[in-house]
Amino acid sequence: MNRRYFLGATALSLNAWPYHAFASNTKKAASDRVQLGPRKVELSRLAMGTGTNGVGGSSNQTKQLGIQGLADLFKAAYDQGVTFWDAADQYGTHPHLRAGLKAVPREKVTILSKTHATTAAEMKADLDRFRRELNTDYIDILLLHAMMDANWNERKKAAMEVITEAQDKGIVRTKGTSCHTLEALKTAAAEPWVEVDLARINPAQVAMDADPQTVIGVLREMKAKGKGVIGMKILGAGKLRNKVDECLQFALSLDCVDCFTIGSESQAEMMDLVKKIPAASVRG
């Protein structure tokens, strides 16, 4: 079975998938330093996600771990070289990152957050509030959160202009979108404003915008235009936790994904990912 054949399939079971065929010849690690997008923002290959079932200002991580528990998880990840921390207003995790930053140098961590702002006033207010909540002068990566419409770049134009101004002032280092439909993803690929995209990708088409082959085609368009791509839903929002090795090998083999975020819910889960990634990245 070759890669093209598999990606054209729609089976949700990975039991028969020869996932070792998707590994590369280059060993990779969670702590690898990656230069993301045209701004070359440096971060770790693995991001510490905080938004599993994240909605309404909470997530699995906030409910299960609390502020100090998640801060401790950030520090444990940092000690393993995982310096990319993924947050969002929707998850309510800014206070948790703020607590985590008390234990590490701010300049050693790459912070991603996401906004639902549409108007200029909303975006200005979010930028001020986000920085207060995080206790930082700047946000490394700021994304328009959960784009679904094909014309999101028209609806969000005012917010985009504010983010561009903030980038010019050094308040935001790089900018882009997270996408939750194929139409929105295609717009992100074509829109010059987008420097970074957070895209849903796994081998079983769980919580994705289309089948893997279709999504990969769009992500390759992004990469060809110099955009950075961060993978999400690598484990299908937790539904593929019984296939961690397979999903990691798939993500690590993709030439269109620079790095990816996974929302560990304990230090044990995070450490397991850190240990599994090197083995998953090469053919056994």
C-alpha positions as CSV (number, residue, x, y, z in Angstrom):
1,M,0.0,0.0,0.0
2,N,1.5,3.3,-1.0
3,R,0.9,6.7,0.6
4,R,-1.3,8.0,-2.3
5,Y,-3.5,5.0,-2.0
6,F,-3.9,5.4,1.7
7,L,-4.6,9.1,1.7
8,G,-7.4,8.4,-0.9
9,A,-9.0,6.0,1.5
10,T,-11.6,7.0,4.1
11,A,-11.2,4.2,6.7
12,L,-11.4,5.4,10.3
13,S,-9.6,2.3,11.6
14,L,-5.8,2.3,11.5
15,N,-5.4,-1.3,12.4
16,A,-4.3,-2.4,8.9
17,W,-2.3,0.8,8.2
18,P,1.4,0.1,7.6
19,Y,2.3,3.3,9.4
20,H,6.0,2.6,9.4
21,A,6.0,3.4,5.7
22,F,5.2,7.0,6.4
23,A,8.3,7.6,8.6
24,S,11.3,9.5,7.2
25,N,15.0,8.9,7.3
26,T,15.6,11.8,9.6
27,K,15.2,11.5,13.3
28,K,13.2,14.3,14.8
29,A,12.6,15.4,18.4
30,A,9.9,17.3,20.3
31,S,12.6,19.9,21.2
32,D,13.9,20.4,17.6
33,R,14.2,24.1,16.9
34,V,12.0,25.1,14.0
35,Q,12.0,28.4,12.1
36,L,8.3,29.2,11.4
37,G,7.1,31.1,8.4
38,P,8.5,34.2,6.7
39,R,9.2,35.9,10.1
40,K,11.4,32.9,11.1
41,V,9.9,32.7,14.6
42,E,11.8,30.0,16.5
43,L,9.9,27.4,18.4
44,S,10.0,23.7,19.4
45,R,8.6,21.1,17.0
46,L,6.0,20.1,19.6
47,A,3.7,22.7,21.2
48,M,2.2,22.3,24.6
49,G,-1.5,22.6,23.7
50,T,-4.1,23.8,26.2
51,G,-7.4,23.6,24.4
52,T,-8.7,20.0,24.4
53,N,-12.5,20.5,24.2
54,G,-11.7,24.2,24.7
55,V,-14.8,26.3,24.6
56,G,-16.5,29.0,26.7
57,G,-13.3,29.9,28.5
58,S,-12.3,26.5,29.7
59,S,-10.8,23.2,28.4
60,N,-9.9,19.8,29.7
61,Q,-6.5,21.2,30.8
62,T,-8.0,24.1,32.8
63,K,-10.7,21.9,34.5
64,Q,-8.4,19.0,35.3
65,L,-5.2,20.8,36.3
66,G,-6.1,24.3,37.4
67,I,-3.8,27.2,37.1
68,Q,-0.9,25.9,39.1
69,G,-1.2,22.4,37.7
70,L,-1.1,23.6,34.1
71,A,1.8,26.0,35.0
72,D,3.7,23.0,36.4
73,L,3.0,21.1,33.2
74,F,4.4,24.0,31.2
75,K,7.6,24.0,33.3
76,A,8.0,20.3,32.9
77,A,7.6,20.6,29.1
78,Y,10.1,23.5,29.1
79,D,12.6,21.3,30.9
80,Q,12.2,18.8,28.0
81,G,12.9,21.5,25.4
82,V,9.2,22.1,24.6
83,T,9.2,25.9,24.5
84,F,6.1,26.4,22.3
85,W,3.0,27.1,24.3
86,D,-0.4,27.2,22.6
87,A,-3.2,29.2,24.2
88,A,-6.4,30.9,23.2
89,D,-8.9,33.3,24.7
90,Q,-11.6,30.7,24.0
91,Y,-9.8,28.2,26.3
92,G,-9.3,30.6,29.1
93,T,-5.7,29.6,29.4
94,H,-3.9,33.0,29.5
95,P,-3.7,33.0,33.4
96,H,-2.2,29.6,33.2
97,L,0.5,30.7,30.8
98,R,1.1,33.7,33.0
99,A,1.7,31.4,36.0
100,G,4.0,29.3,33.8
101,L,6.1,32.3,32.8
102,K,7.0,32.9,36.4
103,A,9.3,29.9,36.2
104,V,11.0,30.5,32.9
105,P,12.5,33.4,30.9
106,R,9.9,35.0,28.7
107,E,12.3,35.3,25.8
108,K,12.9,31.5,25.9
109,V,9.2,30.7,25.2
110,T,7.1,31.1,22.1
111,I,3.5,32.0,22.9
112,L,0.6,31.5,20.5
113,S,-2.8,32.9,21.2
114,K,-6.0,33.3,19.2
115,T,-8.8,35.9,18.9
116,H,-12.4,35.9,17.8
117,A,-12.3,39.7,17.2
118,T,-13.9,41.1,14.0
119,T,-13.9,44.9,14.4
120,A,-10.9,47.2,14.9
121,A,-12.2,48.1,18.4
122,E,-12.6,44.4,19.4
123,M,-9.1,43.6,18.1
124,K,-7.5,46.6,20.0
125,A,-9.2,45.6,23.2
126,D,-8.1,41.9,22.8
127,L,-4.5,42.9,22.2
128,D,-4.5,45.0,25.4
129,R,-6.3,42.4,27.4
130,F,-4.3,39.4,26.2
131,R,-1.0,41.1,27.1
132,R,-2.3,42.0,30.6
133,E,-3.6,38.5,31.1
134,L,-0.3,36.9,29.9
135,N,1.8,39.6,31.6
136,T,3.9,40.1,28.5
137,D,4.6,43.0,26.2
138,Y,4.3,41.0,23.0
139,I,2.6,37.9,21.6
140,D,4.8,35.7,19.3
141,I,2.0,34.3,17.2
142,L,-1.5,35.7,17.0
143,L,-4.2,33.9,15.0
144,L,-7.7,34.7,13.9
145,H,-9.5,31.8,15.6
146,A,-11.6,29.1,13.9
147,M,-12.2,30.6,10.5
148,M,-15.1,28.8,8.8
149,D,-16.3,31.1,6.0
150,A,-14.6,31.3,2.6
151,N,-14.8,35.1,2.8
152,W,-13.4,35.4,6.3
153,N,-10.7,37.7,5.0
154,E,-13.4,40.2,4.0
155,R,-15.3,40.0,7.3
156,K,-12.2,40.2,9.4
157,K,-10.5,42.9,7.5
158,A,-10.6,45.5,10.2
159,A,-9.2,43.1,12.8
160,M,-6.5,42.1,10.3
161,E,-5.4,45.7,9.9
162,V,-5.1,46.2,13.6
163,I,-2.9,43.1,13.9
164,T,-0.7,44.3,11.1
165,E,-0.2,47.6,12.9
166,A,0.6,45.7,16.1
167,Q,3.1,43.7,14.2
168,D,4.8,46.8,12.8
169,K,5.1,48.0,16.5
170,G,6.6,44.7,17.7
171,I,3.5,43.8,19.7
172,V,2.9,40.7,17.5
173,R,5.7,38.8,15.9
174,T,3.8,36.8,13.3
175,K,0.1,36.4,12.4
176,G,-2.3,34.1,10.7
177,T,-5.4,31.9,11.1
178,S,-6.7,28.7,12.5
179,C,-9.1,27.1,10.1
180,H,-12.1,24.8,10.6
181,T,-13.4,24.3,7.1
182,L,-11.8,23.4,3.8
183,E,-13.1,26.7,2.2
184,A,-11.5,28.8,5.0
185,L,-8.3,26.8,4.6
186,K,-8.1,27.5,0.9
187,T,-8.7,31.2,1.5
188,A,-5.9,31.2,4.1
189,A,-3.6,29.6,1.5
190,A,-4.4,32.3,-1.0
191,E,-4.5,35.3,1.4
192,P,-1.1,37.2,1.5
193,W,-1.9,38.5,5.0
194,V,-1.6,35.0,6.4
195,E,1.9,34.1,7.5
196,V,1.1,31.1,9.7
197,D,-1.8,28.7,9.6
198,L,-3.0,26.2,12.3
199,A,-4.5,23.3,10.4
200,R,-6.3,20.1,11.4
201,I,-4.5,17.0,10.2
202,N,-4.4,13.3,11.1
203,P,-4.5,10.1,9.1
204,A,-8.0,9.0,10.0
205,Q,-9.9,12.2,9.1
206,V,-11.1,12.7,12.6
207,A,-12.2,16.3,13.4
208,M,-10.7,17.5,10.1
209,D,-11.8,19.8,7.2
210,A,-11.6,17.2,4.5
211,D,-9.8,13.9,3.8
212,P,-6.0,13.9,4.5
213,Q,-5.0,14.0,0.8
214,T,-7.1,17.1,0.1
215,V,-5.9,18.9,3.2
216,I,-2.2,18.1,2.5
217,G,-2.7,19.5,-1.0
218,V,-3.8,22.9,0.4
219,L,-1.0,22.8,3.1
220,R,1.6,22.3,0.3
221,E,0.2,25.3,-1.4
222,M,0.8,27.3,1.8
223,K,4.4,26.0,2.1
224,A,5.1,26.8,-1.5
225,K,4.1,30.4,-0.8
226,G,6.5,30.5,2.2
227,K,3.8,30.3,4.9
228,G,4.3,28.4,8.2
229,V,2.1,25.5,9.0
230,I,1.3,24.2,12.5
231,G,-0.6,21.0,12.7
232,M,-3.4,20.4,15.2
233,K,-5.9,17.6,15.9
234,I,-2.9,15.3,15.5
235,L,-4.6,12.8,17.8
236,G,-8.1,13.7,16.6
237,A,-8.9,15.8,19.7
238,G,-8.1,12.7,21.8
239,K,-10.2,10.2,19.8
240,L,-7.0,8.6,18.4
241,R,-5.1,8.3,21.7
242,N,-5.0,4.5,21.2
243,K,-3.0,5.2,17.9
244,V,-0.4,7.7,19.2
245,D,2.5,6.0,17.4
246,E,0.7,5.9,14.1
247,C,-0.5,9.5,14.3
248,L,2.9,10.8,15.3
249,Q,4.6,9.0,12.4
250,F,2.0,10.4,10.0
251,A,2.5,14.0,11.2
252,L,6.3,13.7,11.4
253,S,6.4,12.4,7.8
254,L,4.6,15.4,6.3
255,D,6.6,17.8,4.2
256,C,3.9,20.5,4.7
257,V,3.8,20.6,8.5
258,D,6.5,22.5,10.3
259,C,5.5,21.6,13.9
260,F,2.4,20.6,15.7
261,T,0.4,21.1,18.9
262,I,-1.0,18.3,21.2
263,G,-2.9,19.0,24.4
264,S,-1.4,16.8,27.0
265,E,-3.5,16.5,30.1
266,S,-0.8,15.3,32.5
267,Q,3.0,15.4,32.8
268,A,3.0,11.6,32.1
269,E,1.2,12.2,28.7
270,M,3.6,15.0,27.8
271,M,6.6,12.9,28.7
272,D,5.2,10.0,26.7
273,L,5.0,12.2,23.6
274,V,8.5,13.5,24.1
275,K,9.8,9.9,24.2
276,K,7.8,8.6,21.3
277,I,8.5,11.3,18.7
278,P,12.1,10.3,17.9
279,A,11.2,6.7,17.4
280,A,8.1,7.7,15.4
281,S,10.1,9.9,13.1
282,V,12.2,7.2,11.5
283,R,11.6,3.9,9.7
284,G,11.9,1.0,12.1
